[in-house]
Amino acid sequence: MLNPAHPGTVIHEIEPRSQRPNNWWEFENQVLLCNDCHSMIHNDGAAVWKDKLLELRAEWVKKYA
């Protein structure tokens, strides 16, 4: 399970570059993850985690932006 308490070290794109070739880099498409969570998402497939990533990103923005 994703843990927002872990220190974020990797910026992950919520929608992959292949699906957003012209705007994958936009702030709204990024979430900060620890290395373990980032590896887990890539192992499971990012589509499986998309809703949770959006939730995590919303929490992150609310707390830090």
Secondary structure, DSSP 8 states (H G I E B T S, - for coil): ---TTS---EEEESS-TTT-TTTTTSGGGEEEE-HHHHHHHHHH-HHHHHHHHHHHHHHHHHHH-
